[in-house]
Amino acid sequence: TELAAAAGVLNFASFSNPIPPTQPMQIQINVDQTHPYISAITMVFPSPDWFIGASSIDVCDGYFWKDGPIGLSLPPWDAGTDSGLTFEAENDPTDPHMPISLITTDTMGSFYNRHRQHIPRLATITIE
């Protein structure tokens, strides 16, 4: 694949089947001192064009491995290619495409809850 051939990529994992929302997933990724960054991305399914991810998580502190687990909460992002507002919305292509953006407010879509001030995090990553 394109990712496997990219310069600087030590290894990667790819999955084709959806993961149920309440099921934890565990994968092993190898890093070394010349490849100390981890990135992850996955689509939110079903959704118009939403995804979650993290880019360039540094597992080193200078020349040493970071102590303890690294934990991240992942908010939803909008890829800017579909204007649907709910998880199961019909295709509604955005033309022209909009820039990728963090979903920060929602007044009528799937994340709407008048008692909540923030969009919920959809996943967590723990690196041990």
C-alpha positions in Angstrom: 0.0 0.0 0.0 1.0 3.6 -0.2 1.4 3.9 3.5 3.7 0.8 3.7 5.9 2.3 1.0 6.1 5.7 2.6 9.5 6.8 3.9 9.8 6.8 7.7 7.0 4.3 8.3 8.2 1.5 10.5 5.0 -0.5 10.5 1.2 -0.1 10.3 -2.0 -2.0 11.0 -5.1 -1.9 8.8 -8.6 -3.3 9.5 -11.5 -3.6 7.1 -14.4 -4.6 9.4 -16.2 -2.2 11.7 -15.5 -2.4 15.5 -18.6 -2.3 17.7 -18.7 0.9 19.7 -18.4 -0.6 23.1 -15.7 -3.2 22.2 -12.2 -2.3 23.1 -9.5 -3.0 20.5 -5.9 -3.8 21.2 -3.1 -3.7 18.7 0.6 -3.9 19.0 2.7 -1.3 17.2 6.5 -1.4 17.3 8.4 1.9 17.7 12.1 2.6 18.0 14.3 5.6 18.7 14.3 6.6 15.0 10.5 6.1 14.7 9.1 7.4 18.0 5.8 8.7 16.6 2.4 7.0 16.4 -0.5 8.1 14.3 -4.0 6.5 14.1 -7.1 7.3 12.2 -10.4 5.5 11.7 -13.8 6.4 10.1 -16.8 6.8 12.3 -19.4 4.3 11.0 -22.0 5.0 10.1 -21.6 8.7 9.5 -21.5 11.2 6.6 -17.7 11.7 6.6 -16.7 11.8 10.2 -13.5 10.3 11.6 -11.4 10.2 14.7 -7.6 10.1 15.0 -4.4 11.4 16.4 -1.3 12.4 14.6 2.4 12.1 15.6 2.0 11.0 19.2 5.6 11.2 20.5 6.4 8.2 22.8 9.9 9.6 23.6 11.0 12.3 25.9 14.3 13.4 24.4 16.3 10.2 24.2 14.2 8.2 26.7 10.8 6.4 26.5 8.1 8.3 28.3 7.1 6.7 31.6 3.6 5.3 32.2 0.7 5.1 29.8 -0.1 7.9 27.4 -3.9 8.5 27.2 -5.8 10.6 24.7 -9.5 11.3 24.3 -10.5 11.6 20.6 -13.1 14.1 19.4 -14.9 13.7 16.1 -13.6 15.4 13.0 -15.5 16.3 9.8 -13.7 15.5 6.5 -15.7 18.3 4.7 -17.0 16.1 1.9 -20.6 15.4 3.0 -23.1 17.8 4.6 -25.1 15.1 6.5 -25.9 16.0 10.1 -26.7 12.6 11.5 -25.0 9.2 11.7 -27.3 7.6 9.1 -27.9 10.6 6.9 -28.4 10.1 3.2 -25.4 11.1 1.0 -25.3 14.9 0.7 -22.0 15.8 -1.1 -20.5 19.1 -0.1 -19.5 21.0 -3.2 -17.0 22.5 -3.0 -15.4 20.4 -0.4 -14.7 22.2 2.9 -11.5 22.0 4.9 -11.2 19.2 7.5 -12.4 20.6 10.8 -13.0 19.6 14.4 -16.7 19.1 15.2 -17.1 21.7 18.0 -20.7 22.6 18.0 -23.9 20.9 17.0 -27.3 22.5 17.2 -29.4 19.9 15.4 -27.4 16.8 14.5 -26.3 13.5 16.1 -24.3 15.2 18.9 -27.1 17.6 20.0 -27.9 17.6 23.7 -29.1 20.9 25.2 -27.7 19.9 28.6 -24.2 19.3 27.3 -21.7 22.1 26.5 -19.1 20.1 24.7 -19.2 17.5 21.9 -18.4 14.1 23.4 -15.2 12.3 22.8 -15.8 9.2 20.7 -12.8 7.1 21.6 -9.7 6.9 23.7 -6.2 5.7 22.9 -4.0 4.4 25.6 -0.3 3.8 24.8 1.6 1.6 27.2 
